[in-house]
């Protein structure tokens, strides 16, 4: 926890899980109410989103093992931010494409960040770092949709999506900066 890059990765984990939390709570509601999705179209969104997360983890995991973690963490956040920033003004099928792109990015970040954190500590501390991972995971997963809902009720739900995409952008810049230091 004394390493700045590790702390920034933990912040990224909270933001990643906030994105995931929005994807399973507010985004489906937004698709139904604001975009006129049917229940079948929302089911298709979930199938594409979860498939993208799962496949990206299976594919990127080995590449991350060979090529290093940081590039895949950053690339994953870029995809997640772009998909999140683009989807709300679009129409179907572009909404599903943007959200699938976001899912690919979330999966990339997840697998590479967990591996990075486990490699950043001695074997005797891997349980501790995994516990910290899930602490930040939970903060993002539960706090993100709550904060986005407040912003959505106060201003506009679209602003919540753009804010999270912007925060992911800041996280990308921090990872770029501190991974070079």
C-alpha positions in Angstrom: 0.0 0.0 0.0 3.0 2.3 0.2 3.7 2.0 -3.6 1.9 4.8 -5.5 1.2 2.7 -8.5 -0.4 0.0 -6.3 -2.7 2.7 -4.8 -3.6 4.0 -8.2 -4.4 0.4 -9.3 -6.7 0.1 -6.2 -8.5 3.3 -7.3 -8.8 1.8 -10.8 -10.4 -1.3 -9.2 -13.0 0.9 -7.5 -13.7 2.7 -10.8 -13.8 -0.6 -12.7 -16.3 -2.0 -10.3 -18.4 1.2 -10.4 -18.6 0.7 -14.2 -19.7 -2.9 -13.6 -22.2 -1.9 -11.0 -23.7 0.6 -13.4 -23.8 -2.1 -16.1 -26.0 -4.3 -14.0 -28.2 -1.7 -12.3 -28.7 1.8 -13.9 -27.7 1.0 -17.5 -30.4 -1.6 -18.0 -33.0 0.7 -16.4 -31.7 3.5 -18.7 -32.0 1.2 -21.7 -35.6 0.3 -20.8 -36.8 3.8 -19.9 -34.8 6.2 -22.1 -33.9 4.1 -25.1 -37.0 2.0 -25.5 -35.3 -1.3 -25.2 -37.5 -4.4 -24.8 -36.8 -7.0 -22.2 -35.4 -9.2 -24.9 -33.0 -6.4 -26.0 -31.8 -5.9 -22.5 -31.3 -9.7 -22.2 -29.2 -9.5 -25.4 -27.2 -6.6 -23.8 -26.5 -8.7 -20.7 -25.4 -11.7 -22.9 -23.1 -9.6 -24.9 -21.7 -7.7 -21.9 -21.0 -10.8 -19.9 -19.6 -12.7 -22.8 -17.2 -9.8 -23.5 -16.0 -9.7 -19.9 -15.5 -13.5 -19.8 -13.8 -13.8 -23.2 -11.5 -10.9 -22.6 -10.4 -12.4 -19.3 -9.7 -15.7 -20.9 -7.8 -14.2 -23.9 -6.0 -11.3 -22.1 -4.9 -13.3 -19.1 -2.3 -15.3 -21.0 -1.1 -12.2 -23.0 -0.9 -10.3 -19.7 1.2 -13.1 -18.3 3.6 -12.9 -21.2 3.7 -9.1 -22.0 3.1 -7.5 -18.6 0.2 -6.1 -16.7 0.2 -2.4 -17.1 -0.5 -2.1 -20.8 -3.5 -4.3 -20.5 -4.8 -2.4 -17.4 -4.5 0.8 -19.4 -5.9 -0.6 -22.6 -8.8 -2.1 -20.7 -9.7 1.2 -19.0 -9.5 2.9 -22.4 -12.0 0.5 -23.9 -14.2 0.8 -20.9 -14.2 4.6 -20.9 -14.8 4.9 -24.6 -17.7 2.5 -24.5 -19.2 4.2 -21.5 -18.8 7.7 -22.9 -20.3 6.8 -26.3 -23.3 4.6 -25.7 -26.0 6.9 -24.3 -26.6 9.1 -27.3 -26.5 6.2 -29.7 -29.3 4.0 -31.0 -29.5 0.2 -31.3 -27.3 -1.7 -32.4 -24.6 0.8 -31.7 -25.5 0.9 -28.0 -24.9 -2.8 -27.7 -21.6 -2.5 -29.6 -20.4 0.3 -27.3 -21.4 -1.5 -24.1 -19.8 -4.7 -25.4 -16.6 -2.7 -26.0 -16.9 -1.5 -22.4 -17.3 -5.0 -21.2 -14.2 -6.1 -23.1 -12.3 -3.3 -21.4 -13.6 -4.1 -17.9 -12.6 -7.8 -18.3 -9.1 -6.8 -19.5 -8.6 -4.5 -16.5 -9.9 -7.0 -14.0 -7.7 -9.9 -14.9 -4.5 -7.8 -15.4 -5.0 -5.7 -12.2 -5.6 -8.7 -10.0 -2.5 -10.4 -11.4 -0.5 -7.2 -11.0 -1.5 -6.8 -7.4 -0.7 -10.4 -6.6 2.8 -10.0 -8.1 3.4 -6.7 -6.3 3.7 -8.4 -2.9 5.5 -11.3 -1.3 3.8 -14.7 -1.3 3.0 -14.2 2.4 1.0 -11.1 1.6 -1.1 -12.4 -1.3 -4.1 -13.1 0.9 -3.9 -9.6 2.3 -3.7 -7.9 -1.1 -6.6 -10.0 -2.4 -8.6 -8.8 0.6 -7.8 -5.2 -0.2 -8.7 -5.9 -3.9 -12.2 -7.0 -2.8 -12.5 -4.0 -0.4 -12.0 -1.6 -3.3 -14.1 -3.9 -5.6 -17.0 -3.6 -3.1 -16.6 0.2 -2.7 -16.9 0.7 -6.4 -19.6 -1.9 -7.0 -21.9 -0.5 -4.3 -20.8 3.1 -4.2 -20.6 3.7 -7.9 -24.3 3.1 -8.7 -25.4 4.9 -5.6 -23.3 8.0 -6.6 -24.5 7.8 -10.2 -28.1 7.5 -9.1 -27.7 10.7 -7.0 -26.2 12.5 -9.9 -28.9 11.1 -12.2 -31.7 12.2 -9.9 -30.1 15.6 -9.3 -28.9 16.5 -12.8 -29.2 13.8 -15.5 -28.3 10.1 -15.7 -26.3 10.7 -18.8 -24.0 13.0 -16.8 -23.2 10.0 -14.5 -22.0 7.9 -17.5 -19.8 10.8 -18.7 -18.5 11.4 -15.2 -17.4 7.8 -14.8 -15.9 7.8 -18.3 -13.9 11.0 -17.3 -12.8 9.4 -14.0 -11.6 6.4 -15.9 -9.7 8.8 -18.2 -8.0 10.4 -15.2 -7.1 6.9 -13.9 -5.6 6.1 -17.3 -3.4 9.2 -17.1 -2.3 8.3 -13.6 -1.4 4.8 -14.6 0.5 6.1 -17.5 2.4 8.6 -15.4 3.2 6.3 -12.5 4.0 3.3 -14.6 6.8 5.3 -16.2 8.2 6.6 -12.9 
